[in-house]
Each structure stands twice: as structure tokens, then as C-alpha cells.
């Protein structure tokens, strides 16, 4: 068994190196280029259409574009933002943050394309809700139902260990901060998540619409205070990030040193884990939105990446690097605890509590949405009734993961993620021409862009 685990880990390390960098990095660059780098050309307009329209109301029972975006954002804003970023810094060096930013920029193209395709090929289920995602555009757009089935099946299975990992991070944090029994944490988390997901996408959207902005803002403010107090360190931090993105860094203090390949590997992995661009999950939430054009909904993918990676992940990186906790003695022993250490050092005991509570909220919101994603896979594969069965399988996984069960499943997490990313990116390459045409239509139409900027005749 140990030999098998070694082989899986070796395969995972290789896949998440050059193959994933080429697929997601160059893939995102290619899609962005084919769309004329819309994320740069129309940046002010897109910001106005997203951040400027956050509180636009829709009819009762409908899902607003912002609510759909926060549902998708609830999946991306999770443990990765708080404990994943310091892990990337400790194992890949400060230069990993640069590669995380690169993946965010490239990912805007991938995420836009997949959301637009998901919106275009969505359909209504038996309950009158819109459903969409890669499995639908693979079946209807590519006429490759077998690929949609493969994607859907792997994702449905992959979400079991993913849920367990998230639940375990909650119980471990609660045990560390409050000495709370993991079984109690698991039971409470199961009930909280269950009460929301049983209500379907409308209730999920209503909860995440309120929870995500609150939890993200609370953590961001707390972190920014630390960065502002250490403002003199910011130029040095930027020097570390850009300086060691292309050259190795020797050991210093509690940091063991890194090579460029490790910076790329950890930066790419954190970028993907964090914003999920190219993974194919976000379109499942966005497909439920009420909007007048697929392209307008696609803009919310940029919104997610800006909030998730550019704002929250970067804030965590600056806290860890500017406070100096990353090169303190013993830092390598517990990279995940570095944000809590920085907050505790600055705010006292309440600081660690703030990070722990933020992590709890982040993970609960993530669990709510990824269970919804899992249900959509089961619905596509086996129908609406079976999706209800999988809902309870996923809820049970919360408790099993919280008490530390089935840890051997976790080693398959990264490799299974790769197995959904590759077919989804293939579909984006093959179908991006349709998105290009829809984008041209949107920006040249008097019903949409020209009307918005006051240039309609």
C-alpha cells in the first residue's frame, strides 16, 4: 500500500507541474488572446457591470447574477485562501505568489469561456430550475455525451474526498482553537450545511449572497490592518515575490529554501485550487442565474477571480510575508498555521480565533456549494431522484471527514481534479469559437454594450 501511495504522489507531482501549467496557463492565454484580451480592453466596463451591480434585485424565486456568482465564489473562497497560500509560500517560496497571479490573469479567459458555454447550453430540470455545466456543453455543443459522462462521473466521485478534506480542516481548527471534539464539530457542520442544501439552489444562493461578502470582508479588513501596520515591508515583499519567481531561493530562518520548479508547481496549483478557472465547476452555479445575455453572466467569472485570488489570496500572502512569520523558527513544521500565527502575534489570542472562525465560515460555504455541484453530476448521470440520494452521501462524508475517517481517499484528490480539468479544457478549446461570436455580438449590439455605454443610436 505504501508503494502504491508513493506512485500516486509521484504521478500527482508530475501532472501538477509542466502538464498542468501548459494546459491551464497556456490554455488560458490562448483563450484570452482569441477573445482579444477582453479582460484588459473592457476592464472598467466589466468592473461596473459586476461590482457596480452587486445589489440589483430580481423577481422572487429567481437567482440574481450576483447571487449565482457568490454561490460559485463560496466554493472558491475556502480553506485554500487561508491555509493553501502559506503552504505554497513555504514549499515553493515567495515566488509562488507571482505564479498564482499569472494563473489568475490567464484563468479569466478560461472561466469566462466556461461560464458563457454553461449559460448557453443550460436546460430546465423537472423542478423548473436551470441546470448547466461542462457535461451539458460536452453533450450538446460537442455531441460527445461520453465525455460529459466521464467528466460528470469523476467529479461526482472526487467530491467525496474533497468534502472530507474540507470537513477535516474545520474539525482540526476547532480542536486547536476551542478544544472541541471533532465528532461534535462534524455533527454541527453536517446539520448547518444540510439545512441549506436541502432547500436547493434558490436557498443556497440566498445564504451565500449574505454569507460570502460578510466573511470575506471581515477576514480582509483584519488582514489589511496587519499589512498597513507593516507597510514599510511591502516593497521588500514585492521584491521577494517578483525576485524569486524566476530564480531559486536559499534557506532563511524557518524557510527551507526552494527551486523555480517548486515555485511554479505550487503557484499554479494554488491558483487553480483557489479560483477553479478551467475546472468546470463554476458554470454549474452560473447556469442558474437570471440574465439577459450569456456574456454578461461571464463577466462575473472575472469578478470571482478578482475577489478570490487578487484580493483574498494576495492579502493572506502579504500578511504571511510582511509579518515575518514565514521565516520564523519552526515555520516549516506547520505552514497552514502561519496566518493564525500572524493574527495572534498582532491582535493577541483573539487574532487566532478570528482566523479560525473565518476558516470555519469559508469551509462551511464551500461545503454547501460543492454538495450542490455533486448533486448536479448525479442528476445528469442518473436523474433527479438519484441526486437526492447523493446529497445524503455527501452530507455523511462531512461527518466521516471531520473525525478523520477515510484519509487514504485524500491522496486521490489532486489526480482526480486533473481528470476533470483536462476534458473541460479540451471542450473549451473546441467550443471557444462560439464564445468568440457571442462576445462580438454582445459588444457590437445596441441591446447590450452600446446601450450600456450610451452609444446606441
C-alpha positions as CSV (number, residue, x, y, z in Angstrom):
1,X,0.0,0.0,0.0
2,X,2.8,2.4,0.9
3,X,4.4,1.8,-2.5
4,X,1.1,2.5,-4.2
5,X,0.7,5.8,-2.3
6,X,4.2,6.7,-3.4
7,X,3.4,6.1,-7.0
8,X,0.2,8.1,-6.8
9,X,2.0,11.0,-5.1
10,X,4.7,10.9,-7.8
11,X,2.2,10.9,-10.6
12,X,0.3,13.8,-8.9
13,X,3.5,15.8,-8.6
14,X,4.3,15.3,-12.3
15,X,0.8,16.1,-13.5
16,X,0.5,19.3,-11.5
17,X,3.9,20.5,-12.8
18,X,4.5,21.2,-16.5
19,X,1.4,19.4,-17.9
20,X,-1.0,21.5,-15.8
21,X,1.0,24.7,-16.4
22,X,0.7,24.2,-20.1
23,X,-3.0,23.2,-20.0
24,X,-4.2,26.0,-17.7
25,X,-1.5,28.6,-18.2
26,X,-1.0,28.5,-22.0
27,X,-4.7,27.3,-22.4
28,X,-5.9,30.4,-20.6
29,X,-3.5,32.6,-22.5
30,X,-4.8,31.1,-25.8
31,X,-8.4,31.7,-24.9
32,X,-7.8,35.2,-23.7
33,X,-5.9,36.0,-26.9
34,X,-8.7,34.6,-29.1
35,X,-11.1,36.9,-27.2
36,X,-8.9,39.9,-27.8
37,X,-7.8,40.1,-24.1
38,X,-11.2,41.4,-23.2
39,X,-10.3,41.4,-19.5
40,X,-7.9,44.2,-20.2
41,X,-9.7,46.1,-23.0
42,X,-13.0,46.2,-21.2
43,X,-11.8,46.1,-17.6
44,X,-13.5,49.4,-16.4
45,X,-16.8,48.3,-18.0
46,X,-16.7,44.8,-16.6
47,X,-16.0,46.2,-13.1
48,X,-19.0,48.5,-13.5
49,X,-21.2,45.5,-14.6
50,X,-20.2,43.3,-11.7
51,X,-19.0,45.3,-8.6
52,X,-21.3,48.1,-9.7
53,X,-24.4,45.8,-10.0
54,X,-23.9,43.7,-6.8
55,X,-27.3,44.7,-5.3
56,X,-29.5,44.6,-8.4
57,X,-32.8,42.9,-7.5
58,X,-34.6,40.1,-9.4
59,X,-38.0,38.6,-9.2
60,X,-38.9,36.4,-6.2
61,X,-37.8,32.8,-6.9
62,X,-35.1,33.8,-9.4
63,X,-31.4,33.7,-8.9
64,X,-29.6,37.1,-9.5
65,X,-26.3,37.2,-11.4
66,X,-24.6,38.3,-8.1
67,X,-26.2,35.5,-6.1
68,X,-25.0,33.0,-8.7
69,X,-21.5,34.5,-8.6
70,X,-21.4,34.3,-4.7
71,X,-22.6,30.7,-4.9
72,X,-19.7,29.9,-7.2
73,X,-17.4,32.2,-5.0
74,X,-18.5,30.2,-1.9
75,X,-16.8,27.2,-3.5
76,X,-13.6,29.0,-4.4
77,X,-13.3,31.1,-1.2
78,X,-12.4,28.3,1.2
79,X,-9.5,26.8,3.1
80,X,-7.2,27.4,0.1
81,X,-7.3,31.1,0.7
82,X,-6.1,30.9,4.3
83,X,-4.1,27.7,4.6
84,X,-3.3,27.0,1.0
85,X,-1.4,30.2,0.3
86,X,1.1,29.9,3.2
87,X,1.7,26.3,2.2
88,X,2.5,27.5,-1.4
89,X,5.0,30.0,0.1
90,X,6.7,27.6,2.4
91,X,7.1,24.8,-0.2
92,X,7.5,27.0,-3.3
93,X,9.0,30.2,-1.9
94,X,7.6,33.7,-2.2
95,X,7.8,33.5,-6.0
96,X,4.9,31.1,-5.9
97,X,2.6,34.1,-5.3
98,X,3.7,35.6,-8.7
99,X,2.7,32.4,-10.5
100,X,-0.6,32.4,-8.6
101,X,-1.2,35.9,-10.0
102,X,-0.2,34.7,-13.5
103,X,-2.8,31.9,-13.2
104,X,-5.4,34.4,-12.1
105,X,-4.9,36.6,-15.2
106,X,-4.9,33.6,-17.6
107,X,-7.8,32.0,-15.7
108,X,-10.0,34.9,-16.5
109,X,-10.2,33.8,-20.1
110,X,-10.9,30.1,-19.2
111,X,-13.5,31.0,-16.6
112,X,-15.3,33.4,-18.9
113,X,-15.5,30.8,-21.7
114,X,-16.8,28.0,-19.5
115,X,-19.5,30.3,-17.8
116,X,-20.7,31.6,-21.2
117,X,-20.9,28.0,-22.6
118,X,-22.6,26.8,-19.4
119,X,-25.2,29.6,-19.7
120,X,-25.7,29.0,-23.5
121,X,-26.3,25.2,-23.2
122,X,-28.2,25.1,-19.9
123,X,-31.7,23.5,-19.7
124,X,-34.5,23.2,-17.2
125,X,-34.9,20.2,-14.9
126,X,-38.1,18.6,-13.6
127,X,-38.3,21.1,-10.8
128,X,-38.1,24.1,-13.2
129,X,-34.6,25.1,-12.2
130,X,-31.9,25.8,-14.8
131,X,-29.0,23.3,-14.8
132,X,-25.8,23.5,-16.8
133,X,-22.1,22.9,-16.8
134,X,-19.4,21.1,-18.8
135,X,-21.4,17.9,-19.0
136,X,-24.2,19.8,-20.9
137,X,-21.9,21.7,-23.3
138,X,-19.9,18.5,-24.0
139,X,-23.1,16.6,-24.9
140,X,-25.0,19.4,-26.7
141,X,-22.1,21.5,-28.1
142,X,-19.6,18.9,-28.9
143,X,-22.0,16.0,-29.4
144,X,-19.7,14.0,-27.1
145,X,-22.0,12.7,-24.4
146,X,-19.4,10.1,-23.4
147,X,-17.0,12.9,-22.5
148,X,-19.7,14.6,-20.4
149,X,-20.5,11.3,-18.7
150,X,-16.8,10.8,-17.9
151,X,-16.4,14.3,-16.5
152,X,-19.6,14.1,-14.5
153,X,-18.8,10.7,-13.0
154,X,-15.2,11.6,-12.0
155,X,-16.4,14.9,-10.4
156,X,-19.2,13.1,-8.6
157,X,-16.7,10.7,-7.0
158,X,-14.0,13.3,-6.5
159,X,-16.2,15.4,-4.3
160,X,-16.4,12.7,-1.6
161,X,-12.7,13.1,-0.6
162,X,-12.9,16.8,-1.3
163,X,-15.7,17.2,1.2
164,X,-13.8,15.1,3.7
165,X,-10.7,17.2,3.4
166,X,-12.7,20.4,3.9
167,X,-14.6,19.0,6.9
168,X,-11.3,17.8,8.5
169,X,-9.8,21.2,8.2
170,X,-12.9,22.6,10.1
171,X,-12.6,20.0,12.9
172,X,-8.8,20.4,13.2
173,X,-9.2,24.2,13.5
174,X,-12.0,23.9,16.1
175,X,-9.9,21.3,18.1
176,X,-6.9,23.6,18.1
177,X,-8.7,26.8,18.9
178,X,-11.6,25.7,21.2
179,X,-10.6,22.1,22.1
180,X,-13.8,21.0,20.5
181,X,-14.3,17.2,19.9
182,X,-14.2,16.5,16.1
183,X,-17.4,14.5,16.3
184,X,-19.3,17.5,17.7
185,X,-17.8,19.8,15.0
186,X,-18.7,17.2,12.3
187,X,-22.3,16.9,13.6
188,X,-22.9,20.6,13.8
189,X,-21.3,21.3,10.4
190,X,-23.4,18.5,8.9
191,X,-26.7,20.0,10.3
192,X,-25.8,23.5,9.2
193,X,-24.9,22.5,5.7
194,X,-27.8,20.1,5.4
195,X,-30.4,22.8,6.3
196,X,-29.1,24.9,3.4
197,X,-28.5,22.3,0.6
198,X,-31.9,20.6,1.1
199,X,-33.5,23.9,0.1
200,X,-31.9,23.7,-3.4
201,X,-30.1,26.4,-5.5
202,X,-32.5,29.2,-4.5
203,X,-31.8,28.8,-0.8
204,X,-28.1,28.2,-1.4
205,X,-27.9,31.4,-3.4
206,X,-29.7,33.4,-0.7
207,X,-27.4,32.1,2.0
208,X,-24.2,32.6,0.1
209,X,-25.3,36.1,-1.1
210,X,-25.2,37.2,2.5
211,X,-22.5,34.9,4.0
212,X,-19.7,35.3,1.4
213,X,-19.4,39.1,1.4
214,X,-19.6,39.2,5.2
215,X,-16.9,36.6,5.8
216,X,-14.6,37.8,3.0
217,X,-14.8,41.4,4.2
218,X,-14.2,40.5,7.9
219,X,-11.1,38.5,7.1
220,X,-9.9,41.1,4.5
221,X,-10.2,44.0,7.0
222,X,-8.4,42.1,9.7
223,X,-5.6,41.1,7.4
224,X,-5.2,44.6,5.8
225,X,-4.7,46.2,9.2
226,X,-1.7,44.0,9.7
227,X,-0.4,44.8,6.2
228,X,-0.9,48.6,6.7
229,X,1.0,48.5,10.1
230,X,3.8,46.7,8.2
231,X,3.6,49.0,5.2
232,X,7.3,49.6,5.2
233,X,7.8,45.9,4.5
234,X,5.6,46.0,1.3
235,X,8.4,46.9,-1.2
236,X,10.6,44.1,0.3
237,X,7.6,41.7,0.0
238,X,7.1,42.7,-3.7
239,X,10.8,42.2,-4.2
240,X,10.6,38.7,-2.8
241,X,7.6,37.8,-4.9
242,X,8.9,39.0,-8.2
243,X,12.6,38.3,-7.5
244,X,12.2,34.7,-6.7
245,X,9.6,33.8,-9.3
246,X,12.4,33.1,-11.8
247,X,15.3,32.0,-9.5
248,X,15.8,29.7,-6.6
249,X,15.8,31.0,-3.0
250,X,18.2,29.7,-0.3
251,X,17.1,28.7,3.2
252,X,16.5,31.6,5.6
253,X,15.3,31.2,9.2
254,X,12.4,28.7,9.3
255,X,12.2,28.6,5.5
256,X,14.0,25.6,4.0
257,X,14.6,27.2,0.5
258,X,13.0,26.5,-2.9
259,X,13.8,26.0,-6.6
260,X,12.0,27.6,-9.5
261,X,10.1,24.4,-10.5
262,X,8.6,24.3,-7.0
263,X,7.5,28.0,-7.2
264,X,5.8,27.3,-10.5
265,X,4.2,24.0,-9.3
266,X,2.8,25.4,-6.0
267,X,1.8,28.7,-7.6
268,X,-0.1,27.0,-10.4
269,X,-1.8,24.5,-8.0
270,X,-2.8,27.2,-5.5
271,X,-4.1,29.4,-8.3
272,X,-6.3,26.6,-9.7
273,X,-7.5,25.3,-6.4
274,X,-8.3,28.8,-5.3
275,X,-10.2,30.3,-8.3
276,X,-11.2,27.0,-10.0
277,X,-10.7,28.5,-13.5
278,X,-10.8,25.8,-16.1
279,X,-12.1,23.2,-13.6
280,X,-15.7,23.4,-14.9
281,X,-17.4,23.8,-11.6
282,X,-18.3,27.5,-11.7
283,X,-20.7,27.2,-14.7
284,X,-23.0,24.9,-12.6
285,X,-23.8,27.8,-10.3
286,X,-23.8,30.5,-13.0
287,X,-26.2,28.5,-15.2
288,X,-29.0,29.1,-12.6
289,X,-28.8,32.9,-12.9
290,X,-31.4,35.2,-14.5
291,X,-29.6,37.3,-17.0
292,X,-30.2,38.8,-20.5
293,X,-27.0,37.5,-22.2
294,X,-24.5,34.7,-21.6
295,X,-21.6,37.2,-22.0
296,X,-22.9,39.4,-19.3
297,X,-23.0,36.4,-16.9
298,X,-19.5,35.5,-18.0
299,X,-18.2,38.8,-16.6
300,X,-19.0,37.5,-13.1
301,X,-16.2,34.9,-13.6
302,X,-13.7,37.8,-13.6
303,X,-15.4,39.2,-10.5
304,X,-14.8,35.9,-8.7
305,X,-11.1,35.7,-9.6
306,X,-10.5,39.3,-8.6
307,X,-12.2,38.7,-5.2
308,X,-10.8,35.3,-4.6
309,X,-7.2,35.4,-5.8
310,X,-6.2,39.0,-6.4
311,X,-7.8,40.3,-3.2
312,X,-8.1,37.5,-0.6
313,X,-5.2,35.2,-1.5
314,X,-2.9,38.1,-2.0
315,X,-3.9,39.6,1.3
316,X,-3.0,36.3,3.0
317,X,0.3,36.2,1.2
318,X,1.2,39.8,2.3
319,X,0.2,39.1,5.9
320,X,2.5,36.0,6.0
321,X,5.4,37.7,4.2
322,X,5.2,41.2,5.8
323,X,4.8,39.9,9.4
324,X,7.9,37.7,9.1
325,X,6.2,34.5,10.4
326,X,7.2,32.6,7.3
327,X,10.9,32.6,8.2
328,X,10.4,32.3,12.0
329,X,11.9,29.1,13.6
330,X,9.6,26.1,13.1
331,X,7.6,27.8,10.4
332,X,8.1,24.8,8.0
333,X,6.5,22.5,10.6
334,X,3.1,24.0,10.3
335,X,2.7,26.2,7.2
336,X,-1.1,26.1,7.5
337,X,-1.0,27.8,10.9
338,X,1.0,30.8,9.7
339,X,-2.0,33.2,9.1
340,X,-3.3,32.3,12.6
341,X,0.2,32.9,14.0
342,X,0.4,36.3,12.3
343,X,-3.0,37.3,13.6
344,X,-2.2,36.1,17.1
345,X,1.1,37.9,17.1
346,X,-0.7,41.2,16.1
347,X,-4.1,41.0,17.8
348,X,-3.3,38.7,20.7
349,X,-5.3,35.5,21.4
350,X,-8.4,36.9,19.7
351,X,-6.5,37.0,16.4
352,X,-6.2,33.3,16.2
353,X,-9.9,33.0,16.9
354,X,-10.7,35.4,14.1
355,X,-8.7,33.3,11.6
356,X,-10.3,30.0,12.9
357,X,-13.8,31.4,12.7
358,X,-13.1,32.8,9.2
359,X,-11.8,29.3,8.2
360,X,-15.0,27.7,9.6
361,X,-17.2,30.1,7.6
362,X,-15.2,29.7,4.5
363,X,-15.3,25.9,4.6
364,X,-19.0,25.7,5.5
365,X,-19.8,27.9,2.5
366,X,-17.6,25.7,0.3
367,X,-19.3,22.5,1.5
368,X,-22.7,24.0,0.8
369,X,-21.8,24.7,-2.9
370,X,-19.7,21.6,-3.7
371,X,-22.5,19.3,-2.5
372,X,-24.8,21.2,-4.9
373,X,-22.2,20.6,-7.7
374,X,-22.2,16.8,-6.8
375,X,-25.9,16.7,-6.9
376,X,-25.9,18.2,-10.4
377,X,-23.5,15.4,-11.6
378,X,-25.7,12.7,-10.2
379,X,-28.8,14.4,-11.8
380,X,-27.1,14.4,-15.2
381,X,-25.9,10.8,-14.9
382,X,-28.9,9.1,-13.2
383,X,-31.7,11.6,-12.8
384,X,-33.2,13.8,-10.2
385,X,-34.2,11.1,-7.7
386,X,-30.7,9.7,-7.5
387,X,-29.3,13.2,-7.0
388,X,-31.2,13.3,-3.7
389,X,-29.5,10.1,-2.6
390,X,-26.1,11.5,-3.4
391,X,-27.0,14.6,-1.3
392,X,-27.1,12.4,1.8
393,X,-23.9,10.5,0.8
394,X,-22.1,13.9,0.6
395,X,-23.6,15.0,4.0
396,X,-22.4,11.8,5.6
397,X,-19.0,12.5,4.2
398,X,-18.8,15.6,6.2
399,X,-19.0,13.7,9.5
400,X,-16.6,10.9,8.3
401,X,-14.1,13.5,7.2
402,X,-14.4,15.6,10.4
403,X,-13.4,12.6,12.6
404,X,-10.5,11.8,10.3
405,X,-12.0,8.9,8.5
406,X,-11.1,7.6,5.1
407,X,-7.8,9.6,4.9
408,X,-6.4,7.2,2.3
409,X,-9.0,8.6,-0.1
410,X,-7.4,12.1,0.1
411,X,-4.3,11.1,-1.8
412,X,-6.5,10.8,-4.9
413,X,-7.8,14.3,-4.7
414,X,-5.3,16.1,-6.9
415,X,-5.1,13.4,-9.5
416,X,-8.9,13.3,-9.8
417,X,-9.0,17.0,-10.2
418,X,-6.6,16.7,-13.1
419,X,-9.0,14.1,-14.6
420,X,-11.8,16.7,-14.8
421,X,-9.6,19.7,-15.8
422,X,-8.2,18.1,-19.0
423,X,-11.5,17.2,-20.6
424,X,-13.0,20.5,-19.6
425,X,-10.1,22.5,-21.1
426,X,-10.4,20.3,-24.3
427,X,-14.1,21.3,-24.6
428,X,-13.2,25.0,-24.1
429,X,-10.6,24.8,-26.9
430,X,-13.1,23.1,-29.2
431,X,-16.0,25.4,-28.4
432,X,-14.3,28.8,-27.9
433,X,-15.3,29.9,-31.3
434,X,-18.9,30.1,-30.2
435,X,-18.0,32.2,-27.3
436,X,-15.9,34.5,-29.6
437,X,-19.0,35.0,-31.7
438,X,-21.3,35.7,-28.7
439,X,-18.7,38.2,-27.4
440,X,-18.5,40.0,-30.7
441,X,-22.3,40.1,-30.8
442,X,-22.5,41.5,-27.2
443,X,-20.0,44.3,-27.7
444,X,-21.4,45.4,-31.1
445,X,-25.1,45.2,-30.1
446,X,-27.3,48.2,-29.3
447,X,-29.2,46.0,-26.9
448,X,-26.2,45.4,-24.6
449,X,-22.8,47.0,-24.6
450,X,-23.5,50.0,-26.8
451,X,-26.7,50.7,-24.8
452,X,-24.8,50.5,-21.5
453,X,-22.1,53.0,-22.6
454,X,-24.6,55.4,-24.2
455,X,-23.5,54.7,-27.8
456,X,-26.8,53.2,-29.1
457,X,-28.4,55.1,-32.0
